[in-house]
Amino acid sequence: MATIPVINGNPIELLIRDKLERQFSPVHLDIMNESYMHNVPKGSETHFKVVVVSHKFENISLLQRHRLVNEILQYELKNGVHALSIVAKTPSQWEDSPKVTEKSPACKGGFGK
């Protein structure tokens, strides 16, 4: 297992950001740690939502986009990231959208803040 430097206390989030930036050269990228909404220790990095807007998604179905993101983050998904919500859009889809990412629903078994 590689040693990941801890910067700002969010090593998994930073690793996810780095991988998505390198793979997709996004015009917009949001990474939200939603772990606090679940029954996990404070400071956990187990539940994420990513918003990736990239030209590389042109002419690719939504399912294929999700598969690409999951493939890039397969190591993290096998080693501690329990859940990943993905919003994957082309730049034109993003421009035509309200650019608001809906908050995920509270976990029924978690703290649900």
Phi and psi restraints in degrees (range 20) as a CNS / XPLOR table:
assign (resid 1 and name C) (resid 2 and name N)
       (resid 2 and name CA) (resid 2 and name C) 1.0 -74.0 20.0 2
assign (resid 2 and name N) (resid 2 and name CA)
       (resid 2 and name C) (resid 3 and name N) 1.0 147.9 20.0 2
assign (resid 2 and name C) (resid 3 and name N)
       (resid 3 and name CA) (resid 3 and name C) 1.0 -83.2 20.0 2
assign (resid 3 and name N) (resid 3 and name CA)
       (resid 3 and name C) (resid 4 and name N) 1.0 126.1 20.0 2
assign (resid 3 and name C) (resid 4 and name N)
       (resid 4 and name CA) (resid 4 and name C) 1.0 -108.0 20.0 2
assign (resid 4 and name N) (resid 4 and name CA)
       (resid 4 and name C) (resid 5 and name N) 1.0 122.5 20.0 2
assign (resid 4 and name C) (resid 5 and name N)
       (resid 5 and name CA) (resid 5 and name C) 1.0 -65.1 20.0 2
assign (resid 5 and name N) (resid 5 and name CA)
       (resid 5 and name C) (resid 6 and name N) 1.0 138.0 20.0 2
assign (resid 5 and name C) (resid 6 and name N)
       (resid 6 and name CA) (resid 6 and name C) 1.0 -91.7 20.0 2
assign (resid 6 and name N) (resid 6 and name CA)
       (resid 6 and name C) (resid 7 and name N) 1.0 111.5 20.0 2
assign (resid 6 and name C) (resid 7 and name N)
       (resid 7 and name CA) (resid 7 and name C) 1.0 -120.4 20.0 2
assign (resid 7 and name N) (resid 7 and name CA)
       (resid 7 and name C) (resid 8 and name N) 1.0 125.0 20.0 2
assign (resid 7 and name C) (resid 8 and name N)
       (resid 8 and name CA) (resid 8 and name C) 1.0 59.2 20.0 2
assign (resid 8 and name N) (resid 8 and name CA)
       (resid 8 and name C) (resid 9 and name N) 1.0 19.7 20.0 2
assign (resid 8 and name C) (resid 9 and name N)
       (resid 9 and name CA) (resid 9 and name C) 1.0 71.1 20.0 2
assign (resid 9 and name N) (resid 9 and name CA)
       (resid 9 and name C) (resid 10 and name N) 1.0 14.0 20.0 2
assign (resid 9 and name C) (resid 10 and name N)
       (resid 10 and name CA) (resid 10 and name C) 1.0 -128.0 20.0 2
assign (resid 10 and name N) (resid 10 and name CA)
       (resid 10 and name C) (resid 11 and name N) 1.0 62.9 20.0 2
assign (resid 10 and name C) (resid 11 and name N)
       (resid 11 and name CA) (resid 11 and name C) 1.0 -65.1 20.0 2
assign (resid 11 and name N) (resid 11 and name CA)
       (resid 11 and name C) (resid 12 and name N) 1.0 -36.7 20.0 2
assign (resid 11 and name C) (resid 12 and name N)
       (resid 12 and name CA) (resid 12 and name C) 1.0 -70.1 20.0 2
assign (resid 12 and name N) (resid 12 and name CA)
       (resid 12 and name C) (resid 13 and name N) 1.0 -43.9 20.0 2
assign (resid 12 and name C) (resid 13 and name N)
       (resid 13 and name CA) (resid 13 and name C) 1.0 -58.6 20.0 2
assign (resid 13 and name N) (resid 13 and name CA)
       (resid 13 and name C) (resid 14 and name N) 1.0 -43.3 20.0 2
assign (resid 13 and name C) (resid 14 and name N)
       (resid 14 and name CA) (resid 14 and name C) 1.0 -66.0 20.0 2
assign (resid 14 and name N) (resid 14 and name CA)
       (resid 14 and name C) (resid 15 and name N) 1.0 -37.7 20.0 2
assign (resid 14 and name C) (resid 15 and name N)
       (resid 15 and name CA) (resid 15 and name C) 1.0 -65.9 20.0 2
assign (resid 15 and name N) (resid 15 and name CA)
       (resid 15 and name C) (resid 16 and name N) 1.0 -42.7 20.0 2
assign (resid 15 and name C) (resid 16 and name N)
       (resid 16 and name CA) (resid 16 and name C) 1.0 -60.7 20.0 2
assign (resid 16 and name N) (resid 16 and name CA)
       (resid 16 and name C) (resid 17 and name N) 1.0 -46.6 20.0 2
assign (resid 16 and name C) (resid 17 and name N)
       (resid 17 and name CA) (resid 17 and name C) 1.0 -58.6 20.0 2
assign (resid 17 and name N) (resid 17 and name CA)
       (resid 17 and name C) (resid 18 and name N) 1.0 -47.4 20.0 2
assign (resid 17 and name C) (resid 18 and name N)
       (resid 18 and name CA) (resid 18 and name C) 1.0 -60.5 20.0 2
assign (resid 18 and name N) (resid 18 and name CA)
       (resid 18 and name C) (resid 19 and name N) 1.0 -46.3 20.0 2
assign (resid 18 and name C) (resid 19 and name N)
       (resid 19 and name CA) (resid 19 and name C) 1.0 -64.6 20.0 2
assign (resid 19 and name N) (resid 19 and name CA)
       (resid 19 and name C) (resid 20 and name N) 1.0 -44.1 20.0 2
assign (resid 19 and name C) (resid 20 and name N)
       (resid 20 and name CA) (resid 20 and name C) 1.0 -68.2 20.0 2
assign (resid 20 and name N) (resid 20 and name CA)
       (resid 20 and name C) (resid 21 and name N) 1.0 -38.5 20.0 2
assign (resid 20 and name C) (resid 21 and name N)
       (resid 21 and name CA) (resid 21 and name C) 1.0 -64.4 20.0 2
assign (resid 21 and name N) (resid 21 and name CA)
       (resid 21 and name C) (resid 22 and name N) 1.0 -43.4 20.0 2
assign (resid 21 and name C) (resid 22 and name N)
       (resid 22 and name CA) (resid 22 and name C) 1.0 -67.7 20.0 2
assign (resid 22 and name N) (resid 22 and name CA)
       (resid 22 and name C) (resid 23 and name N) 1.0 -39.4 20.0 2
assign (resid 22 and name C) (resid 23 and name N)
       (resid 23 and name CA) (resid 23 and name C) 1.0 -78.2 20.0 2
assign (resid 23 and name N) (resid 23 and name CA)
       (resid 23 and name C) (resid 24 and name N) 1.0 -40.8 20.0 2
assign (resid 23 and name C) (resid 24 and name N)
       (resid 24 and name CA) (resid 24 and name C) 1.0 -111.0 20.0 2
assign (resid 24 and name N) (resid 24 and name CA)
       (resid 24 and name C) (resid 25 and name N) 1.0 -7.9 20.0 2
assign (resid 24 and name C) (resid 25 and name N)
       (resid 25 and name CA) (resid 25 and name C) 1.0 41.5 20.0 2
assign (resid 25 and name N) (resid 25 and name CA)
       (resid 25 and name C) (resid 26 and name N) 1.0 58.3 20.0 2
assign (resid 25 and name C) (resid 26 and name N)
       (resid 26 and name CA) (resid 26 and name C) 1.0 -67.0 20.0 2
assign (resid 26 and name N) (resid 26 and name CA)
       (resid 26 and name C) (resid 27 and name N) 1.0 147.7 20.0 2
assign (resid 26 and name C) (resid 27 and name N)
       (resid 27 and name CA) (resid 27 and name C) 1.0 -84.3 20.0 2
assign (resid 27 and name N) (resid 27 and name CA)
       (resid 27 and name C) (resid 28 and name N) 1.0 -17.7 20.0 2
assign (resid 27 and name C) (resid 28 and name N)
       (resid 28 and name CA) (resid 28 and name C) 1.0 -150.6 20.0 2
assign (resid 28 and name N) (resid 28 and name CA)
       (resid 28 and name C) (resid 29 and name N) 1.0 137.3 20.0 2
assign (resid 28 and name C) (resid 29 and name N)
       (resid 29 and name CA) (resid 29 and name C) 1.0 -147.5 20.0 2
assign (resid 29 and name N) (resid 29 and name CA)
       (resid 29 and name C) (resid 30 and name N) 1.0 123.0 20.0 2
assign (resid 29 and name C) (resid 30 and name N)
       (resid 30 and name CA) (resid 30 and name C) 1.0 -122.2 20.0 2
assign (resid 30 and name N) (resid 30 and name CA)
       (resid 30 and name C) (resid 31 and name N) 1.0 136.8 20.0 2
assign (resid 30 and name C) (resid 31 and name N)
       (resid 31 and name CA) (resid 31 and name C) 1.0 -127.8 20.0 2
assign (resid 31 and name N) (resid 31 and name CA)
       (resid 31 and name C) (resid 32 and name N) 1.0 118.2 20.0 2
assign (resid 31 and name C) (resid 32 and name N)
       (resid 32 and name CA) (resid 32 and name C) 1.0 -114.4 20.0 2
assign (resid 32 and name N) (resid 32 and name CA)
       (resid 32 and name C) (resid 33 and name N) 1.0 123.2 20.0 2
assign (resid 32 and name C) (resid 33 and name N)
       (resid 33 and name CA) (resid 33 and name C) 1.0 -84.4 20.0 2
assign (resid 33 and name N) (resid 33 and name CA)
       (resid 33 and name C) (resid 34 and name N) 1.0 109.1 20.0 2
assign (resid 33 and name C) (resid 34 and name N)
       (resid 34 and name CA) (resid 34 and name C) 1.0 -101.3 20.0 2
assign (resid 34 and name N) (resid 34 and name CA)
       (resid 34 and name C) (resid 35 and name N) 1.0 16.7 20.0 2
assign (resid 34 and name C) (resid 35 and name N)
       (resid 35 and name CA) (resid 35 and name C) 1.0 -60.6 20.0 2
assign (resid 35 and name N) (resid 35 and name CA)
       (resid 35 and name C) (resid 36 and name N) 1.0 -34.1 20.0 2
assign (resid 35 and name C) (resid 36 and name N)
       (resid 36 and name CA) (resid 36 and name C) 1.0 -59.4 20.0 2
assign (resid 36 and name N) (resid 36 and name CA)
       (resid 36 and name C) (resid 37 and name N) 1.0 -19.2 20.0 2
assign (resid 36 and name C) (resid 37 and name N)
       (resid 37 and name CA) (resid 37 and name C) 1.0 -83.6 20.0 2
assign (resid 37 and name N) (resid 37 and name CA)
       (resid 37 and name C) (resid 38 and name N) 1.0 1.9 20.0 2
assign (resid 37 and name C) (resid 38 and name N)
       (resid 38 and name CA) (resid 38 and name C) 1.0 -126.0 20.0 2
assign (resid 38 and name N) (resid 38 and name CA)
       (resid 38 and name C) (resid 39 and name N) 1.0 166.6 20.0 2
assign (resid 38 and name C) (resid 39 and name N)
       (resid 39 and name CA) (resid 39 and name C) 1.0 -82.1 20.0 2
assign (resid 39 and name N) (resid 39 and name CA)
       (resid 39 and name C) (resid 40 and name N) 1.0 72.9 20.0 2
assign (resid 39 and name C) (resid 40 and name N)
       (resid 40 and name CA) (resid 40 and name C) 1.0 -133.0 20.0 2
assign (resid 40 and name N) (resid 40 and name CA)
       (resid 40 and name C) (resid 41 and name N) 1.0 160.7 20.0 2
assign (resid 40 and name C) (resid 41 and name N)
       (resid 41 and name CA) (resid 41 and name C) 1.0 -60.5 20.0 2
assign (resid 41 and name N) (resid 41 and name CA)
       (resid 41 and name C) (resid 42 and name N) 1.0 149.5 20.0 2
assign (resid 41 and name C) (resid 42 and name N)
       (resid 42 and name CA) (resid 42 and name C) 1.0 -55.9 20.0 2
assign (resid 42 and name N) (resid 42 and name CA)
       (resid 42 and name C) (resid 43 and name N) 1.0 137.9 20.0 2
assign (resid 42 and name C) (resid 43 and name N)
       (resid 43 and name CA) (resid 43 and name C) 1.0 85.8 20.0 2
assign (resid 43 and name N) (resid 43 and name CA)
       (resid 43 and name C) (resid 44 and name N) 1.0 4.1 20.0 2
assign (resid 43 and name C) (resid 44 and name N)
       (resid 44 and name CA) (resid 44 and name C) 1.0 -67.4 20.0 2
assign (resid 44 and name N) (resid 44 and name CA)
       (resid 44 and name C) (resid 45 and name N) 1.0 156.1 20.0 2
assign (resid 44 and name C) (resid 45 and name N)
       (resid 45 and name CA) (resid 45 and name C) 1.0 -129.1 20.0 2
assign (resid 45 and name N) (resid 45 and name CA)
       (resid 45 and name C) (resid 46 and name N) 1.0 72.1 20.0 2
assign (resid 45 and name C) (resid 46 and name N)
       (resid 46 and name CA) (resid 46 and name C) 1.0 -119.3 20.0 2
assign (resid 46 and name N) (resid 46 and name CA)
       (resid 46 and name C) (resid 47 and name N) 1.0 -20.9 20.0 2
assign (resid 46 and name C) (resid 47 and name N)
       (resid 47 and name CA) (resid 47 and name C) 1.0 -130.4 20.0 2
assign (resid 47 and name N) (resid 47 and name CA)
       (resid 47 and name C) (resid 48 and name N) 1.0 121.0 20.0 2
assign (resid 47 and name C) (resid 48 and name N)
       (resid 48 and name CA) (resid 48 and name C) 1.0 -131.1 20.0 2
assign (resid 48 and name N) (resid 48 and name CA)
       (resid 48 and name C) (resid 49 and name N) 1.0 153.0 20.0 2
assign (resid 48 and name C) (resid 49 and name N)
       (resid 49 and name CA) (resid 49 and name C) 1.0 -122.7 20.0 2
assign (resid 49 and name N) (resid 49 and name CA)
       (resid 49 and name C) (resid 50 and name N) 1.0 132.2 20.0 2
assign (resid 49 and name C) (resid 50 and name N)
       (resid 50 and name CA) (resid 50 and name C) 1.0 -121.0 20.0 2
assign (resid 50 and name N) (resid 50 and name CA)
       (resid 50 and name C) (resid 51 and name N) 1.0 140.3 20.0 2
assign (resid 50 and name C) (resid 51 and name N)
       (resid 51 and name CA) (resid 51 and name C) 1.0 -117.7 20.0 2
assign (resid 51 and name N) (resid 51 and name CA)
       (resid 51 and name C) (resid 52 and name N) 1.0 114.5 20.0 2
assign (resid 51 and name C) (resid 52 and name N)
       (resid 52 and name CA) (resid 52 and name C) 1.0 -121.6 20.0 2
assign (resid 52 and name N) (resid 52 and name CA)
       (resid 52 and name C) (resid 53 and name N) 1.0 121.9 20.0 2
assign (resid 52 and name C) (resid 53 and name N)
       (resid 53 and name CA) (resid 53 and name C) 1.0 -117.5 20.0 2
assign (resid 53 and name N) (resid 53 and name CA)
       (resid 53 and name C) (resid 54 and name N) 1.0 117.8 20.0 2
assign (resid 53 and name C) (resid 54 and name N)
       (resid 54 and name CA) (resid 54 and name C) 1.0 -147.7 20.0 2
assign (resid 54 and name N) (resid 54 and name CA)
       (resid 54 and name C) (resid 55 and name N) 1.0 145.3 20.0 2
assign (resid 54 and name C) (resid 55 and name N)
       (resid 55 and name CA) (resid 55 and name C) 1.0 -63.7 20.0 2
assign (resid 55 and name N) (resid 55 and name CA)
       (resid 55 and name C) (resid 56 and name N) 1.0 -23.7 20.0 2
assign (resid 55 and name C) (resid 56 and name N)
       (resid 56 and name CA) (resid 56 and name C) 1.0 -69.1 20.0 2
assign (resid 56 and name N) (resid 56 and name CA)
       (resid 56 and name C) (resid 57 and name N) 1.0 -9.2 20.0 2
assign (resid 56 and name C) (resid 57 and name N)
       (resid 57 and name CA) (resid 57 and name C) 1.0 -91.1 20.0 2
assign (resid 57 and name N) (resid 57 and name CA)
       (resid 57 and name C) (resid 58 and name N) 1.0 -2.6 20.0 2
assign (resid 57 and name C) (resid 58 and name N)
       (resid 58 and name CA) (resid 58 and name C) 1.0 -59.7 20.0 2
assign (resid 58 and name N) (resid 58 and name CA)
       (resid 58 and name C) (resid 59 and name N) 1.0 135.1 20.0 2
assign (resid 58 and name C) (resid 59 and name N)
       (resid 59 and name CA) (resid 59 and name C) 1.0 61.2 20.0 2
assign (resid 59 and name N) (resid 59 and name CA)
       (resid 59 and name C) (resid 60 and name N) 1.0 26.2 20.0 2
assign (resid 59 and name C) (resid 60 and name N)
       (resid 60 and name CA) (resid 60 and name C) 1.0 -123.4 20.0 2
assign (resid 60 and name N) (resid 60 and name CA)
       (resid 60 and name C) (resid 61 and name N) 1.0 133.7 20.0 2
assign (resid 60 and name C) (resid 61 and name N)
       (resid 61 and name CA) (resid 61 and name C) 1.0 -65.1 20.0 2
assign (resid 61 and name N) (resid 61 and name CA)
       (resid 61 and name C) (resid 62 and name N) 1.0 159.8 20.0 2
assign (resid 61 and name C) (resid 62 and name N)
       (resid 62 and name CA) (resid 62 and name C) 1.0 -58.9 20.0 2
assign (resid 62 and name N) (resid 62 and name CA)
       (resid 62 and name C) (resid 63 and name N) 1.0 -41.2 20.0 2
assign (resid 62 and name C) (resid 63 and name N)
       (resid 63 and name CA) (resid 63 and name C) 1.0 -60.8 20.0 2
assign (resid 63 and name N) (resid 63 and name CA)
       (resid 63 and name C) (resid 64 and name N) 1.0 -43.9 20.0 2
assign (resid 63 and name C) (resid 64 and name N)
       (resid 64 and name CA) (resid 64 and name C) 1.0 -64.7 20.0 2
assign (resid 64 and name N) (resid 64 and name CA)
       (resid 64 and name C) (resid 65 and name N) 1.0 -36.6 20.0 2
assign (resid 64 and name C) (resid 65 and name N)
       (resid 65 and name CA) (resid 65 and name C) 1.0 -62.1 20.0 2
assign (resid 65 and name N) (resid 65 and name CA)
       (resid 65 and name C) (resid 66 and name N) 1.0 -46.2 20.0 2
assign (resid 65 and name C) (resid 66 and name N)
       (resid 66 and name CA) (resid 66 and name C) 1.0 -62.5 20.0 2
assign (resid 66 and name N) (resid 66 and name CA)
       (resid 66 and name C) (resid 67 and name N) 1.0 -40.9 20.0 2
assign (resid 66 and name C) (resid 67 and name N)
       (resid 67 and name CA) (resid 67 and name C) 1.0 -62.7 20.0 2
assign (resid 67 and name N) (resid 67 and name CA)
       (resid 67 and name C) (resid 68 and name N) 1.0 -40.1 20.0 2
assign (resid 67 and name C) (resid 68 and name N)
       (resid 68 and name CA) (resid 68 and name C) 1.0 -62.2 20.0 2
assign (resid 68 and name N) (resid 68 and name CA)
       (resid 68 and name C) (resid 69 and name N) 1.0 -45.7 20.0 2
assign (resid 68 and name C) (resid 69 and name N)
       (resid 69 and name CA) (resid 69 and name C) 1.0 -63.9 20.0 2
assign (resid 69 and name N) (resid 69 and name CA)
       (resid 69 and name C) (resid 70 and name N) 1.0 -45.6 20.0 2
assign (resid 69 and name C) (resid 70 and name N)
       (resid 70 and name CA) (resid 70 and name C) 1.0 -60.5 20.0 2
assign (resid 70 and name N) (resid 70 and name CA)
       (resid 70 and name C) (resid 71 and name N) 1.0 -38.7 20.0 2
assign (resid 70 and name C) (resid 71 and name N)
       (resid 71 and name CA) (resid 71 and name C) 1.0 -64.0 20.0 2
assign (resid 71 and name N) (resid 71 and name CA)
       (resid 71 and name C) (resid 72 and name N) 1.0 -43.5 20.0 2
assign (resid 71 and name C) (resid 72 and name N)
       (resid 72 and name CA) (resid 72 and name C) 1.0 -63.2 20.0 2
assign (resid 72 and name N) (resid 72 and name CA)
       (resid 72 and name C) (resid 73 and name N) 1.0 -35.0 20.0 2
assign (resid 72 and name C) (resid 73 and name N)
       (resid 73 and name CA) (resid 73 and name C) 1.0 -104.3 20.0 2
assign (resid 73 and name N) (resid 73 and name CA)
       (resid 73 and name C) (resid 74 and name N) 1.0 22.3 20.0 2
assign (resid 73 and name C) (resid 74 and name N)
       (resid 74 and name CA) (resid 74 and name C) 1.0 -61.1 20.0 2
assign (resid 74 and name N) (resid 74 and name CA)
       (resid 74 and name C) (resid 75 and name N) 1.0 -36.0 20.0 2
assign (resid 74 and name C) (resid 75 and name N)
       (resid 75 and name CA) (resid 75 and name C) 1.0 -63.1 20.0 2
assign (resid 75 and name N) (resid 75 and name CA)
       (resid 75 and name C) (resid 76 and name N) 1.0 -47.7 20.0 2
assign (resid 75 and name C) (resid 76 and name N)
       (resid 76 and name CA) (resid 76 and name C) 1.0 -63.1 20.0 2
assign (resid 76 and name N) (resid 76 and name CA)
       (resid 76 and name C) (resid 77 and name N) 1.0 -38.2 20.0 2
assign (resid 76 and name C) (resid 77 and name N)
       (resid 77 and name CA) (resid 77 and name C) 1.0 -69.5 20.0 2
assign (resid 77 and name N) (resid 77 and name CA)
       (resid 77 and name C) (resid 78 and name N) 1.0 -23.7 20.0 2
assign (resid 77 and name C) (resid 78 and name N)
       (resid 78 and name CA) (resid 78 and name C) 1.0 -92.2 20.0 2
assign (resid 78 and name N) (resid 78 and name CA)
       (resid 78 and name C) (resid 79 and name N) 1.0 -9.9 20.0 2
assign (resid 78 and name C) (resid 79 and name N)
       (resid 79 and name CA) (resid 79 and name C) 1.0 -133.8 20.0 2
assign (resid 79 and name N) (resid 79 and name CA)
       (resid 79 and name C) (resid 80 and name N) 1.0 54.8 20.0 2
assign (resid 79 and name C) (resid 80 and name N)
       (resid 80 and name CA) (resid 80 and name C) 1.0 120.2 20.0 2
assign (resid 80 and name N) (resid 80 and name CA)
       (resid 80 and name C) (resid 81 and name N) 1.0 -31.0 20.0 2
assign (resid 80 and name C) (resid 81 and name N)
       (resid 81 and name CA) (resid 81 and name C) 1.0 -80.7 20.0 2
assign (resid 81 and name N) (resid 81 and name CA)
       (resid 81 and name C) (resid 82 and name N) 1.0 116.1 20.0 2
assign (resid 81 and name C) (resid 82 and name N)
       (resid 82 and name CA) (resid 82 and name C) 1.0 -87.1 20.0 2
assign (resid 82 and name N) (resid 82 and name CA)
       (resid 82 and name C) (resid 83 and name N) 1.0 -33.0 20.0 2
assign (resid 82 and name C) (resid 83 and name N)
       (resid 83 and name CA) (resid 83 and name C) 1.0 -144.1 20.0 2
assign (resid 83 and name N) (resid 83 and name CA)
       (resid 83 and name C) (resid 84 and name N) 1.0 141.9 20.0 2
assign (resid 83 and name C) (resid 84 and name N)
       (resid 84 and name CA) (resid 84 and name C) 1.0 -138.9 20.0 2
assign (resid 84 and name N) (resid 84 and name CA)
       (resid 84 and name C) (resid 85 and name N) 1.0 117.1 20.0 2
assign (resid 84 and name C) (resid 85 and name N)
       (resid 85 and name CA) (resid 85 and name C) 1.0 -99.4 20.0 2
assign (resid 85 and name N) (resid 85 and name CA)
       (resid 85 and name C) (resid 86 and name N) 1.0 133.0 20.0 2
assign (resid 85 and name C) (resid 86 and name N)
       (resid 86 and name CA) (resid 86 and name C) 1.0 -123.1 20.0 2
assign (resid 86 and name N) (resid 86 and name CA)
       (resid 86 and name C) (resid 87 and name N) 1.0 130.6 20.0 2
assign (resid 86 and name C) (resid 87 and name N)
       (resid 87 and name CA) (resid 87 and name C) 1.0 -117.0 20.0 2
assign (resid 87 and name N) (resid 87 and name CA)
       (resid 87 and name C) (resid 88 and name N) 1.0 114.8 20.0 2
assign (resid 87 and name C) (resid 88 and name N)
       (resid 88 and name CA) (resid 88 and name C) 1.0 -125.9 20.0 2
assign (resid 88 and name N) (resid 88 and name CA)
       (resid 88 and name C) (resid 89 and name N) 1.0 113.8 20.0 2
assign (resid 88 and name C) (resid 89 and name N)
       (resid 89 and name CA) (resid 89 and name C) 1.0 -130.7 20.0 2
assign (resid 89 and name N) (resid 89 and name CA)
       (resid 89 and name C) (resid 90 and name N) 1.0 158.4 20.0 2
assign (resid 89 and name C) (resid 90 and name N)
       (resid 90 and name CA) (resid 90 and name C) 1.0 -82.0 20.0 2
assign (resid 90 and name N) (resid 90 and name CA)
       (resid 90 and name C) (resid 91 and name N) 1.0 162.4 20.0 2
assign (resid 90 and name C) (resid 91 and name N)
       (resid 91 and name CA) (resid 91 and name C) 1.0 -57.4 20.0 2
assign (resid 91 and name N) (resid 91 and name CA)
       (resid 91 and name C) (resid 92 and name N) 1.0 -39.3 20.0 2
assign (resid 91 and name C) (resid 92 and name N)
       (resid 92 and name CA) (resid 92 and name C) 1.0 -68.2 20.0 2
assign (resid 92 and name N) (resid 92 and name CA)
       (resid 92 and name C) (resid 93 and name N) 1.0 -37.4 20.0 2
assign (resid 92 and name C) (resid 93 and name N)
       (resid 93 and name CA) (resid 93 and name C) 1.0 -63.6 20.0 2
assign (resid 93 and name N) (resid 93 and name CA)
       (resid 93 and name C) (resid 94 and name N) 1.0 -39.8 20.0 2
assign (resid 93 and name C) (resid 94 and name N)
       (resid 94 and name CA) (resid 94 and name C) 1.0 -65.7 20.0 2
assign (resid 94 and name N) (resid 94 and name CA)
       (resid 94 and name C) (resid 95 and name N) 1.0 -43.7 20.0 2
assign (resid 94 and name C) (resid 95 and name N)
       (resid 95 and name CA) (resid 95 and name C) 1.0 -62.6 20.0 2
assign (resid 95 and name N) (resid 95 and name CA)
       (resid 95 and name C) (resid 96 and name N) 1.0 -34.2 20.0 2
assign (resid 95 and name C) (resid 96 and name N)
       (resid 96 and name CA) (resid 96 and name C) 1.0 -83.7 20.0 2
assign (resid 96 and name N) (resid 96 and name CA)
       (resid 96 and name C) (resid 97 and name N) 1.0 -3.3 20.0 2
assign (resid 96 and name C) (resid 97 and name N)
       (resid 97 and name CA) (resid 97 and name C) 1.0 -97.4 20.0 2
assign (resid 97 and name N) (resid 97 and name CA)
       (resid 97 and name C) (resid 98 and name N) 1.0 166.3 20.0 2
assign (resid 97 and name C) (resid 98 and name N)
       (resid 98 and name CA) (resid 98 and name C) 1.0 -74.8 20.0 2
assign (resid 98 and name N) (resid 98 and name CA)
       (resid 98 and name C) (resid 99 and name N) 1.0 -3.5 20.0 2
assign (resid 98 and name C) (resid 99 and name N)
       (resid 99 and name CA) (resid 99 and name C) 1.0 59.2 20.0 2
assign (resid 99 and name N) (resid 99 and name CA)
       (resid 99 and name C) (resid 100 and name N) 1.0 32.4 20.0 2
assign (resid 99 and name C) (resid 100 and name N)
       (resid 100 and name CA) (resid 100 and name C) 1.0 -118.3 20.0 2
assign (resid 100 and name N) (resid 100 and name CA)
       (resid 100 and name C) (resid 101 and name N) 1.0 125.1 20.0 2
assign (resid 100 and name C) (resid 101 and name N)
       (resid 101 and name CA) (resid 101 and name C) 1.0 -94.4 20.0 2
assign (resid 101 and name N) (resid 101 and name CA)
       (resid 101 and name C) (resid 102 and name N) 1.0 121.1 20.0 2
assign (resid 101 and name C) (resid 102 and name N)
       (resid 102 and name CA) (resid 102 and name C) 1.0 -64.3 20.0 2
assign (resid 102 and name N) (resid 102 and name CA)
       (resid 102 and name C) (resid 103 and name N) 1.0 139.8 20.0 2
assign (resid 102 and name C) (resid 103 and name N)
       (resid 103 and name CA) (resid 103 and name C) 1.0 -69.8 20.0 2
assign (resid 103 and name N) (resid 103 and name CA)
       (resid 103 and name C) (resid 104 and name N) 1.0 139.6 20.0 2
assign (resid 103 and name C) (resid 104 and name N)
       (resid 104 and name CA) (resid 104 and name C) 1.0 -68.5 20.0 2
assign (resid 104 and name N) (resid 104 and name CA)
       (resid 104 and name C) (resid 105 and name N) 1.0 152.2 20.0 2
assign (resid 104 and name C) (resid 105 and name N)
       (resid 105 and name CA) (resid 105 and name C) 1.0 -67.8 20.0 2
assign (resid 105 and name N) (resid 105 and name CA)
       (resid 105 and name C) (resid 106 and name N) 1.0 152.5 20.0 2
assign (resid 105 and name C) (resid 106 and name N)
       (resid 106 and name CA) (resid 106 and name C) 1.0 -64.2 20.0 2
assign (resid 106 and name N) (resid 106 and name CA)
       (resid 106 and name C) (resid 107 and name N) 1.0 145.3 20.0 2
assign (resid 106 and name C) (resid 107 and name N)
       (resid 107 and name CA) (resid 107 and name C) 1.0 -72.8 20.0 2
assign (resid 107 and name N) (resid 107 and name CA)
       (resid 107 and name C) (resid 108 and name N) 1.0 129.4 20.0 2
assign (resid 107 and name C) (resid 108 and name N)
       (resid 108 and name CA) (resid 108 and name C) 1.0 -67.6 20.0 2
assign (resid 108 and name N) (resid 108 and name CA)
       (resid 108 and name C) (resid 109 and name N) 1.0 -23.7 20.0 2
assign (resid 108 and name C) (resid 109 and name N)
       (resid 109 and name CA) (resid 109 and name C) 1.0 -100.2 20.0 2
assign (resid 109 and name N) (resid 109 and name CA)
       (resid 109 and name C) (resid 110 and name N) 1.0 2.1 20.0 2
assign (resid 109 and name C) (resid 110 and name N)
       (resid 110 and name CA) (resid 110 and name C) 1.0 -108.9 20.0 2
assign (resid 110 and name N) (resid 110 and name CA)
       (resid 110 and name C) (resid 111 and name N) 1.0 -159.9 20.0 2
assign (resid 110 and name C) (resid 111 and name N)
       (resid 111 and name CA) (resid 111 and name C) 1.0 -81.9 20.0 2
assign (resid 111 and name N) (resid 111 and name CA)
       (resid 111 and name C) (resid 112 and name N) 1.0 -24.5 20.0 2
assign (resid 111 and name C) (resid 112 and name N)
       (resid 112 and name CA) (resid 112 and name C) 1.0 56.9 20.0 2
assign (resid 112 and name N) (resid 112 and name CA)
       (resid 112 and name C) (resid 113 and name N) 1.0 41.0 20.0 2
